[in-house]
């Protein structure tokens, strides 16, 4: 009879090289069984580093072994132990059906050739043991996370060595410089180009906007330990960024108004900020046809399925110039100093409110776990607290987005010189977003296509954040 030998090892650990469960020892024992029965081994089917319990990864050796058994290329499939072959009852039923259709047989070194009922019982026991093991591992990982221990697996985090996690100063310097320039108004696109001149990713590849953004959003940079997407503890490693700075970066990168539908920052100063005074829809940048001069304008676009009225247009360049001057005047007044002074206190207060709500969420969860409240009350309380947390986080994000204002010159002459000679388009746009919620444009009052500045005076005009 032609025999196939199946071997599997879930996780290859150094200690397992000395155990009987190592692939080589499984194969040797299976071959010895075949020699005793006079069977010829024609194929070995190894699966290394693959679980027989998980549904997420396909086992190539297992699938090929079943295919060869059903096609008649082997007559008997030999495994070292049944739980090496299957750990889920549904997989055992697949094996059972293949054996029945092919007329072949299944043999285990440890269990031998058992009855169908016995093998089903063994498969069910293996499935339950896998579930128990999975639960134990999950609890151990959660406990380690809540103790602030770093994740044991995964790719190395840029800025840190592999475990034990310590700071790589050359990479940390890149992170700090990127963060400084990002908060000063530079775009992710330009910073990605710069980062590629001084570093590579942990995999040795060039940075992309996506990989740079993902690295900056990692809570580990602020020394925060995450479990299943939730920050659960302060990590035991040294942070590269303090938490307020990391949260300011998060607020900036997650701000949906910074990104256009195509995924690139808009080059226009007031992109996504101009609002129609009639219907309050966001106006889009648009170019007139050449017969009408081809000039750039902001347009209330009446797209089907939206509430836009389609009745408002305004020339882009004079609007931007006027709003730019309004912003500079505001920044040159002591109103900005007052706003920044109040800003620090508000951020601190919002941080405290957020932590209080998170503590209440944990308390409600513990009350449910100990049966102090039923499921309905738990869900009701949790929904209210989650809604409050969302509002506080949104307020915190809005305040953190103003961080670029703290870097601006305070004297009016220096501010205007910086704006005219040094500020990049990205920085100017960041200042606009930090100062303005929107710019509401009223209906045209003058015919002839001339720009009417009265269209951005109260009740229309800039809607300030301070």
C-alpha positions in Angstrom: 0.0 0.0 0.0 1.1 3.5 -0.8 1.2 5.7 2.3 1.3 9.4 2.9 2.7 10.9 6.1 1.1 14.0 7.6 3.1 16.1 10.2 2.2 19.4 11.8 3.7 21.8 14.4 1.7 24.8 15.4 4.5 27.1 16.7 8.1 26.4 16.1 9.8 27.1 19.5 13.5 26.4 20.3 12.5 24.0 23.1 10.4 21.9 20.8 13.4 20.9 18.8 14.1 18.6 21.8 10.6 17.1 22.0 8.9 14.2 20.4 6.5 16.6 18.8 9.1 18.1 16.4 8.3 17.5 12.8 11.3 15.2 12.2 10.3 13.0 15.1 6.7 12.8 14.0 7.9 11.8 10.5 10.3 9.2 11.9 7.6 7.5 14.1 5.1 7.5 11.2 7.7 5.9 8.8 8.5 3.3 11.5 4.7 2.4 11.6 4.7 2.1 7.8 7.7 -0.2 7.8 6.0 -2.5 10.4 2.9 -2.7 8.2 4.8 -3.1 4.9 3.6 0.2 3.4 5.6 2.3 1.0 5.9 6.0 2.0 5.4 8.0 -1.3 4.7 11.5 0.1 5.2 13.5 3.3 2.8 16.4 3.9 4.3 18.9 6.5 2.5 22.0 8.0 4.9 24.0 10.1 3.8 27.0 12.2 0.1 26.4 11.4 -2.8 25.8 13.8 -5.3 23.1 13.1 -7.9 25.0 15.1 -7.8 28.4 13.5 -10.1 29.1 10.5 -8.0 32.1 9.3 -5.1 30.2 7.7 -5.2 27.5 5.1 -3.1 24.4 5.8 -1.4 23.5 2.4 -0.1 20.1 3.6 -3.5 19.0 5.1 -5.4 20.0 1.9 -2.9 18.2 -0.4 -3.0 15.1 1.8 -6.8 14.9 1.5 -6.7 15.6 -2.2 -4.1 12.8 -2.8 -6.1 10.4 -0.7 -9.3 11.1 -2.6 -7.6 10.9 -6.0 -6.1 7.5 -5.1 -2.5 8.7 -5.2 -2.1 7.3 -1.7 -4.0 4.4 0.0 -3.5 5.2 3.6 -2.8 8.6 5.4 -0.6 8.2 8.5 -0.4 10.8 11.3 1.6 10.9 14.5 -1.5 11.7 16.6 -5.0 12.6 15.7 -4.8 16.2 17.0 -1.9 16.8 14.6 -4.3 16.1 11.7 -7.5 17.7 13.0 -8.6 19.8 16.0 -12.1 20.7 14.8 -15.0 18.3 14.5 -16.0 19.7 11.1 -12.5 19.0 9.7 -12.8 15.4 11.0 -16.1 15.0 9.2 -14.3 16.2 6.0 -11.6 13.5 6.6 -14.2 10.9 7.3 -16.0 11.7 4.0 -12.8 11.5 2.0 -11.8 8.2 3.5 -15.3 6.8 2.8 -15.4 8.0 -0.9 -11.8 6.9 -1.7 -11.9 3.6 0.1 -8.6 4.5 1.8 -7.8 4.4 5.4 -6.5 6.6 8.2 -3.9 5.5 10.8 -2.5 7.2 13.8 0.8 6.2 15.5 -0.6 6.9 19.0 -4.3 6.1 18.6 -4.0 3.3 16.0 -7.0 2.5 13.7 -10.0 3.3 15.9 -13.7 3.0 15.3 -15.5 6.0 13.7 -17.3 6.8 16.9 -14.0 6.8 18.9 -12.3 9.1 16.4 -15.2 11.5 16.5 -15.0 11.6 20.3 -11.2 12.2 20.1 -11.7 15.0 17.5 -14.4 16.7 19.7 -12.0 16.5 22.7 -9.2 18.0 20.6 -11.4 20.8 19.5 -12.5 21.6 23.1 -8.8 21.5 24.3 -7.9 23.9 21.5 -10.7 26.2 22.6 -9.5 26.0 26.2 -5.9 26.7 25.2 -7.1 29.7 23.1 -9.0 31.1 26.1 -6.0 30.7 28.4 -3.7 32.4 25.9 -6.2 35.2 25.5 -6.4 35.8 29.2 -2.6 35.7 29.6 -2.2 38.3 26.8 -4.8 40.6 28.3 -3.2 40.3 31.7 0.2 41.2 30.2 -1.3 44.1 28.3 -2.9 45.5 31.4 0.5 45.2 33.2 1.9 47.4 30.4 4.1 44.7 28.9 4.8 45.2 25.2 3.3 42.9 22.6 5.5 39.8 22.1 4.8 39.4 18.4 4.6 41.4 15.3 6.9 43.7 13.4 9.5 45.9 15.1 8.2 49.4 15.8 10.1 52.2 14.2 12.0 54.1 16.9 12.5 51.1 19.1 14.6 47.9 19.2 13.0 44.5 19.4 12.3 43.2 22.9 13.3 44.4 25.4 11.9 47.6 23.8 14.4 50.4 24.1 14.6 53.6 22.1 16.8 53.7 18.9 17.9 57.3 19.1 18.6 57.7 15.4 15.1 56.7 14.5 13.5 58.5 17.4 15.2 61.7 16.2 13.4 61.2 12.8 10.1 60.8 14.6 10.5 63.9 16.6 11.5 66.0 13.6 8.6 64.7 11.6 6.2 65.5 14.4 7.6 69.0 14.9 7.2 69.8 11.2 3.8 68.2 11.0 2.5 70.3 13.9 4.1 73.3 12.3 1.8 72.8 9.2 3.8 70.7 6.8 1.9 68.0 4.9 2.4 64.2 5.2 3.3 64.1 1.6 6.3 66.5 1.9 7.4 64.8 5.2 7.3 61.4 3.5 9.7 62.6 0.9 12.0 64.0 3.6 11.8 60.8 5.7 13.0 58.8 2.8 16.2 60.9 2.6 17.2 60.0 6.2 15.7 56.6 7.0 13.8 53.5 5.9 11.0 51.5 7.4 11.7 48.6 9.8 11.3 46.3 6.8 14.0 48.2 4.9 11.5 49.7 2.4 10.9 53.3 1.4 8.3 55.3 3.4 4.9 55.9 1.9 2.3 58.3 3.1 0.3 55.4 4.5 3.2 53.8 6.4 4.4 57.1 7.8 0.9 58.0 8.9 0.4 54.5 10.5 3.7 54.8 12.4 2.8 58.2 13.8 -0.6 57.0 14.9 0.9 54.1 17.0 0.0 54.6 20.7 3.3 52.9 21.6 5.2 56.1 20.6 3.5 57.7 23.7 4.3 54.6 25.8 0.6 53.4 25.7 -0.3 49.7 25.7 -3.3 48.7 23.6 -5.3 45.6 23.8 -7.9 44.8 21.1 -7.8 48.4 19.9 -8.3 50.0 23.4 -5.6 51.7 25.5 -5.5 49.7 28.7 -2.3 50.8 30.4 0.9 52.9 30.4 3.6 50.8 29.0 6.8 49.8 30.9 9.0 51.2 28.1 10.2 54.8 27.7 7.9 56.9 25.3 9.4 58.8 22.4 6.6 61.4 22.5 4.7 62.8 25.4 1.0 62.0 25.4 -0.4 65.5 24.6 2.0 65.7 21.6 1.0 62.3 20.3 -2.7 63.2 20.8 -2.2 66.4 18.9 -0.7 64.4 16.0 -3.7 62.0 16.1 -6.2 64.8 16.0 -4.3 66.3 13.0 -4.0 63.1 11.0 -7.5 61.9 11.7 -9.1 65.3 10.8 -11.3 64.3 7.7 -11.3 67.9 6.4 -7.5 67.6 5.6 -8.0 64.8 3.1 -9.8 65.1 -0.3 -11.7 62.1 -1.8 -8.7 61.2 -3.8 -6.6 60.9 -0.7 -4.3 63.9 -1.4 -4.3 67.3 0.5 -6.0 70.0 -1.5 -3.6 72.8 -2.7 -6.3 75.5 -2.3 -6.2 77.7 0.8 -9.8 77.3 1.8 -10.5 73.9 0.4 -13.5 72.2 2.2 -14.0 75.3 4.3 -16.2 77.6 2.1 -19.9 77.3 2.9 -22.9 78.4 0.8 -24.9 81.0 2.7 -28.2 79.8 1.2 -28.1 76.1 1.9 -25.0 75.7 4.1 -23.5 73.1 1.9 -19.7 72.9 1.5 -18.6 74.6 -1.8 -16.1 72.9 -4.1 -13.2 74.3 -6.1 -14.2 74.7 -9.8 -12.8 76.2 -12.9 -14.9 78.2 -15.3 -15.0 77.3 -18.9 -12.4 79.1 -21.1 -15.1 81.2 -22.8 -15.8 82.7 -19.3 -12.2 83.4 -18.5 -11.2 80.0 -17.0 -10.8 81.4 -13.5 -10.9 79.4 -10.4 -14.0 79.7 -8.2 -15.8 78.1 -5.3 -19.1 76.6 -6.4 -22.2 75.2 -4.6 -22.5 72.1 -6.6 -26.0 70.7 -7.0 -25.1 67.1 -7.2 -28.1 64.6 -7.3 -28.8 63.2 -3.9 -27.5 66.2 -2.0 -29.2 69.2 -0.5 -26.9 71.7 -2.3 -28.9 74.5 -3.9 -26.4 75.1 -6.7 -27.1 78.9 -6.7 -23.9 80.3 -5.2 -20.5 80.9 -6.8 -17.6 83.2 -5.8 -14.2 84.0 -7.3 -11.6 82.0 -5.4 -8.5 84.3 -5.5 -10.2 87.5 -4.1 -12.1 85.5 -1.5 -8.9 83.8 -0.3 -7.0 87.1 -0.3 -9.7 88.8 1.8 -10.0 85.9 4.3 -6.2 85.7 4.5 -6.0 89.3 5.6 -8.9 88.8 8.1 -7.0 85.9 9.7 -3.7 87.8 9.9 -5.5 90.7 11.6 -7.0 88.4 14.1 -3.6 86.8 14.8 -1.9 90.1 15.2 -4.4 91.2 17.9 -4.3 90.2 21.6 -7.3 88.1 20.9 -5.0 85.2 19.8 -3.0 85.5 23.1 -6.2 85.2 25.1 -7.3 82.2 23.0 -4.0 80.4 23.4 -4.0 81.0 27.2 -7.5 79.6 27.4 -6.6 76.8 25.1 -4.1 75.2 27.5 -6.6 75.2 30.3 -9.4 73.7 28.1 -7.1 70.9 26.9 -6.2 69.9 30.5 -9.8 70.0 31.5 -10.9 67.9 28.5 -8.1 65.3 29.3 -9.5 65.0 32.8 -13.1 64.7 31.6 -12.1 61.9 29.2 -10.2 59.9 31.9 -13.2 60.2 34.3 -15.6 58.9 31.6 -13.2 56.0 30.8 -13.0 55.1 34.5 -16.9 55.0 34.6 -17.0 52.8 31.6 -14.6 50.3 33.3 -16.7 50.5 36.4 -19.9 49.7 34.5 -18.2 46.8 32.9 -17.1 45.4 36.2 -20.6 45.8 37.6 -22.0 43.8 34.7 -19.3 41.1 35.2 -20.2 40.7 38.9 -24.0 40.6 38.1 -24.6 43.9 39.9 -26.5 45.1 36.9 -28.3 43.2 34.1 -27.4 43.3 30.4 -30.1 45.9 29.5 -28.9 48.3 32.2 -25.3 47.7 31.2 -26.0 48.5 27.5 -28.0 51.6 28.4 -25.3 53.0 30.7 -22.5 52.1 28.3 -24.3 53.8 25.4 -24.7 57.1 27.3 -21.1 57.1 28.5 -19.8 56.2 25.0 -21.8 59.1 23.6 -20.3 61.5 26.2 -16.8 60.2 25.5 -17.3 60.8 21.8 -18.3 64.5 22.4 -15.3 65.1 24.8 -12.9 63.5 22.3 -14.2 65.6 19.5 -13.8 68.8 21.5 -10.3 67.7 22.5 -9.4 67.0 18.9 -10.6 70.4 17.8 -8.5 72.1 20.4 -5.4 70.0 19.7 -5.6 71.0 16.0 -4.8 74.6 17.0 -1.2 73.6 18.0 0.3 75.3 15.0 -0.8 78.7 16.4 1.6 78.3 19.3 4.6 78.3 16.8 3.7 81.6 15.1 5.5 84.9 15.6 3.7 87.1 18.0 4.7 90.5 16.6 2.6 91.6 13.6 5.6 92.6 11.4 7.3 89.2 12.0 4.1 87.3 11.5 3.4 89.0 8.1 7.0 88.5 7.0 6.8 84.8 7.9 3.5 84.5 6.1 4.8 86.2 2.9 8.3 84.8 2.7 8.6 81.5 4.6 5.2 79.9 5.1 4.5 77.0 2.8 1.0 76.4 1.3 0.5 73.5 3.7 1.4 75.7 6.7 -1.0 78.5 5.5 -3.8 76.0 5.1 -3.1 74.6 8.6 -3.3 78.0 10.1 -6.6 78.6 8.3 -8.0 75.4 9.7 -6.8 76.2 13.2 -8.5 79.6 13.1 -11.7 78.9 11.1 -14.5 76.5 11.3 -15.8 77.7 7.9 -16.2 80.8 5.7 -19.9 81.4 4.8 -20.4 83.2 1.5 -23.7 85.1 1.1 -25.7 85.6 -2.1 -24.3 88.0 -4.8 -25.7 91.5 -4.6 -23.8 93.0 -7.5 -24.1 91.8 -11.1 -21.2 91.8 -13.6 -18.9 89.2 -12.0 -17.0 91.7 -9.8 -16.1 90.4 -6.3 -18.3 91.9 -3.6 -16.6 91.8 -0.2 -19.9 92.4 1.5 -20.7 88.7 0.8 -18.3 87.7 3.7 -19.6 90.2 6.2 -22.0 89.4 9.1 -24.2 87.4 9.2 -21.9 85.7 6.7 -18.1 85.6 6.6 -15.5 83.7 8.8 -16.8 81.5 11.5 -14.0 81.7 14.1 -12.8 78.9 16.4 -11.9 81.4 19.1 
